[in-house]
Amino acid sequence: MTHRPLPSPGVDLIDPFLFLNHHGPQSYAPHNAGLPFGPHPHRGFETVTFILEGMLTHRDSAGHESTIGAGGVQWMTAGRGIIHAELSPAAFKERGGPLEIIQLWVNLPARLKMTAPAYHGLQRGDIPALALANGKARMHLVAGRWDGASGPVDSLTGVFMSSIALEPGALLRLPGLEGRNVLLYVVRGALRVGADLLRAFEMAELDDGADTLVLHAEAETLVLFGHAEPIGEPVVSHGPFVMNTRDEIGDAIADYQAGYFGKAV
């Protein structure tokens, strides 16, 4: 089961957030074949993968490899080009179990599209967990700063990224959003944003430019919450490549076919 709230009808992107894919939740039987995301290339953007349940192995042509468990995050900068694979480890294929993964694509500006590839594999314990809303909410801070705390990823473009778990009745104010584009996606549960009720698998469309976002949880709720300064550049995408022009897409395809992204993993 896969949900894709971004892009959606009427919303192509929330600059610089390009794409969000929610795989699961579902349960895999013992002796399963695992995930089918074998070696594939990327150029021009970053991937942020939240492992909510289960485990996920990352391997790439820049030599990075890790297996991340539930509550962890994989942040990969494709930059000028990388080949990576997202696989179920042998233990998961043998035993099976629950699996739920969310992957977000974050655009890079023209000046950074050909930056060197990089990867951060974060286990749950690597990510600060901050108590908010009088203890009724907990923010897992992946990138950016909140009340003196810093996330373990130093984003190239100043992206703030987190997940937030809220208890029923939690009232949470999220300030500092003026001039930023906000990503707010409900993974499970339900919450009110102003007069609007958002349920699981729904993404907020925010266009009022307010400095502060107010969330009121109607149930036990988990959300992805991020924000970033919009890039404001042309976006031309073709499969796993996101550039500024059609010619640059052609260059990406040619470079990949010529082996400049490294060897398949």
matplotlib code that plots the C-alpha trace (Angstrom):
import matplotlib.pyplot as plt

x = [0.0, 1.5, 0.1, 1.5, 0.2, 2.9, 2.5, -1.3, -4.1, -3.6, -0.3, 2.8, 5.3, 5.7, 9.0, 11.6, 9.6, 9.1, 7.7, 6.4, 5.8, 4.3, 4.9, 2.7, 1.8, 1.7, 3.0, 5.3, 5.1, 8.2, 10.4, 9.3, 11.1, 11.6, 11.5, 12.0, 14.0, 17.2, 20.1, 18.8, 20.4, 19.6, 20.9, 20.0, 18.2, 18.1, 16.1, 14.9, 13.6, 11.8, 11.7, 8.6, 8.4, 10.7, 14.2, 15.9, 19.4, 21.0, 23.9, 25.3, 28.0, 29.8, 30.6, 27.9, 26.1, 23.9, 20.8, 18.4, 15.7, 12.3, 12.4, 15.5, 16.1, 18.3, 19.3, 21.0, 22.3, 22.4, 24.1, 26.0, 25.0, 24.7, 23.4, 21.8, 19.6, 17.0, 16.7, 15.2, 18.0, 18.2, 16.8, 13.6, 13.2, 13.6, 11.4, 9.0, 7.0, 5.6, 7.0, 6.2, 8.5, 8.1, 10.4, 10.6, 12.5, 14.0, 15.1, 18.6, 19.2, 21.2, 24.4, 24.2, 22.9, 26.4, 27.6, 29.4, 27.1, 26.7, 24.7, 23.6, 22.2, 20.5, 19.2, 16.4, 18.8, 20.8, 17.8, 16.9, 13.5, 12.1, 9.1, 6.6, 3.1, 3.4, 4.7, 1.8, 3.9, 7.3, 9.4, 12.1, 14.4, 16.3, 17.5, 17.4, 17.2, 14.5, 14.7, 18.5, 18.6, 20.0, 19.2, 22.0, 21.8, 23.2, 21.1, 22.8, 19.9, 18.7, 15.8, 14.0, 12.8, 11.2, 8.4, 6.1, 4.0, 1.0, -1.3, -5.1, -5.9, -2.3, -2.2, 1.1, 2.3, 5.1, 6.6, 9.3, 7.6, 7.4, 8.9, 9.1, 7.2, 5.7, 5.4, 2.8, 1.7, -0.4, 1.0, -1.7, -4.3, -6.2, -5.6, -7.0, -5.1, -7.3, -10.8, -9.5, -9.4, -6.6, -6.7, -4.1, -2.5, -3.5, -1.2, -2.0, -2.1, -1.0, -1.0, -1.7, 2.0, 1.5, 4.5, 3.0, 1.2, -1.2, -1.9, -4.7, -4.6, -8.0, -6.5, -3.1, -1.3, 2.0, 3.0, 5.9, 6.7, 9.3, 9.9, 12.3, 13.0, 11.6, 14.2, 12.1, 13.9, 12.5, 12.1, 12.5, 12.3, 12.7, 12.3, 15.2, 16.7, 15.6, 17.4, 16.6, 16.6, 15.8, 19.4, 20.6, 18.3, 19.9, 23.3, 22.3, 21.1, 24.3, 26.5, 24.7, 25.0, 28.7, 29.3, 30.0, 27.7, 29.9, 29.2, 25.9, 25.7]
y = [0.0, 3.3, 6.9, 9.8, 13.2, 15.2, 15.9, 15.8, 17.3, 21.0, 20.9, 20.2, 21.0, 23.0, 24.6, 23.1, 20.0, 18.0, 14.6, 12.5, 8.8, 6.9, 3.1, 1.2, 0.6, -3.1, -6.4, -8.7, -12.5, -14.5, -15.5, -12.5, -11.0, -7.6, -4.2, -3.9, -0.6, -1.9, 0.2, 3.4, 6.9, 10.4, 13.8, 17.4, 16.9, 15.2, 12.3, 12.1, 8.7, 8.2, 4.5, 4.4, 0.7, -2.1, -1.6, -0.4, -1.0, 1.8, 1.2, 3.7, 4.2, 6.7, 3.9, 4.5, 1.6, 1.3, -0.5, 1.9, 0.7, 2.0, 5.7, 6.4, 8.6, 8.3, 11.7, 11.4, 14.3, 13.0, 16.2, 15.7, 12.0, 8.8, 5.3, 3.9, 0.9, 0.8, -2.8, -5.0, -6.6, -10.4, -10.5, -8.7, -11.0, -14.0, -13.0, -10.5, -8.0, -4.5, -2.0, 1.7, 4.1, 7.7, 9.3, 13.0, 14.6, 18.0, 20.2, 21.8, 25.2, 25.5, 26.4, 23.1, 20.6, 19.4, 19.2, 16.1, 13.2, 12.6, 10.4, 10.4, 7.3, 8.2, 5.7, 6.7, 7.4, 9.9, 12.2, 14.6, 14.1, 17.4, 17.6, 20.3, 21.4, 20.8, 17.3, 16.4, 16.5, 15.2, 16.6, 14.4, 17.0, 15.9, 19.2, 22.7, 24.3, 24.4, 26.1, 25.8, 22.2, 21.2, 18.3, 16.0, 16.9, 20.3, 21.0, 22.5, 24.9, 25.5, 23.1, 22.4, 18.8, 16.9, 14.4, 15.3, 12.9, 14.5, 13.2, 13.7, 17.3, 18.6, 22.3, 23.1, 26.4, 26.3, 29.8, 31.2, 30.4, 33.8, 33.7, 29.9, 27.2, 24.6, 20.8, 19.4, 15.8, 13.6, 10.1, 8.9, 10.3, 13.6, 17.3, 20.7, 23.5, 26.5, 25.5, 22.6, 19.0, 16.9, 13.1, 10.4, 10.5, 14.2, 17.1, 20.7, 23.4, 26.5, 29.9, 32.6, 33.4, 33.5, 33.3, 30.7, 27.5, 26.2, 22.4, 20.9, 17.1, 15.4, 12.0, 10.4, 11.8, 11.7, 14.4, 15.3, 18.9, 20.8, 24.2, 25.9, 29.1, 28.6, 28.3, 30.0, 28.4, 26.4, 22.7, 20.2, 16.6, 13.3, 10.2, 10.2, 13.5, 17.0, 19.9, 23.5, 22.9, 20.2, 20.3, 19.5, 16.5, 15.3, 15.8, 13.8, 10.9, 10.9, 11.1, 8.2, 6.1, 6.9, 5.7, 9.0, 8.2, 5.3, 1.6, 0.1, -1.2]
z = [0.0, -1.1, -0.6, -2.6, -1.2, -3.1, -5.9, -5.9, -8.0, -7.8, -5.9, -8.0, -5.3, -2.1, -3.0, -2.2, -1.3, -4.5, -3.7, -0.7, -0.9, 2.1, 1.9, 4.3, 7.0, 6.2, 7.5, 5.7, 6.2, 7.1, 4.2, 2.1, -0.9, 0.7, -0.9, -4.6, -4.6, -6.2, -7.6, -9.2, -9.9, -8.6, -9.4, -8.3, -5.0, -1.6, -0.2, 3.4, 4.4, 7.7, 8.9, 11.0, 11.4, 10.4, 9.0, 5.8, 4.4, 2.3, -0.1, -2.6, -5.1, -2.9, -0.5, 2.2, 3.8, 6.9, 8.2, 10.0, 12.3, 13.4, 14.4, 12.3, 9.3, 6.2, 4.6, 1.2, -0.9, -4.5, -5.7, -8.9, -9.1, -7.1, -7.5, -4.4, -3.3, -0.5, 0.6, 3.2, 5.3, 5.4, 9.0, 7.9, 4.9, 7.1, 10.0, 8.4, 10.4, 10.2, 7.7, 7.2, 5.4, 4.2, 1.6, 0.9, -2.0, -1.3, -4.2, -4.4, -5.9, -9.1, -7.2, -5.3, -7.8, -8.7, -5.1, -3.8, -2.8, 0.9, 3.3, 7.0, 8.5, 11.8, 14.4, 16.7, 19.5, 17.3, 16.9, 19.8, 21.2, 22.6, 25.0, 23.8, 24.7, 28.4, 27.7, 25.4, 22.3, 21.4, 18.5, 16.9, 15.5, 12.4, 10.9, 12.1, 15.5, 18.1, 21.5, 21.7, 20.4, 17.0, 14.7, 13.7, 10.0, 8.9, 5.8, 2.9, 2.4, 5.9, 5.8, 9.1, 9.3, 12.1, 13.1, 16.0, 18.1, 19.8, 22.5, 22.2, 23.1, 22.6, 21.6, 19.9, 18.5, 15.8, 15.2, 13.0, 9.7, 8.0, 4.5, 4.7, 2.9, 5.3, 4.8, 7.2, 6.6, 8.9, 9.1, 11.5, 13.8, 13.2, 14.1, 13.5, 11.7, 12.2, 11.1, 9.0, 10.2, 8.7, 8.9, 8.2, 4.8, 4.3, 3.7, 4.7, 2.0, 3.8, 2.0, 4.6, 5.2, 9.0, 11.2, 13.6, 12.9, 15.6, 15.8, 17.9, 18.1, 18.0, 18.6, 19.1, 16.0, 14.2, 11.7, 9.5, 10.0, 7.9, 6.5, 4.2, 2.3, -1.3, -4.0, -6.7, -9.7, -12.6, -11.8, -14.7, -13.6, -15.5, -13.4, -10.8, -12.0, -11.0, -12.7, -13.9, -17.7, -20.2, -21.4, -17.9, -17.8, -21.0, -19.4, -16.4, -18.5, -20.6, -17.5, -15.9, -19.0, -19.2, -15.7, -14.1, -11.2, -10.0, -10.1, -9.3, -5.8]

ax = plt.figure().add_subplot(projection="3d")
ax.plot(x, y, z, "-o")
ax.set_aspect("equal")
plt.show()
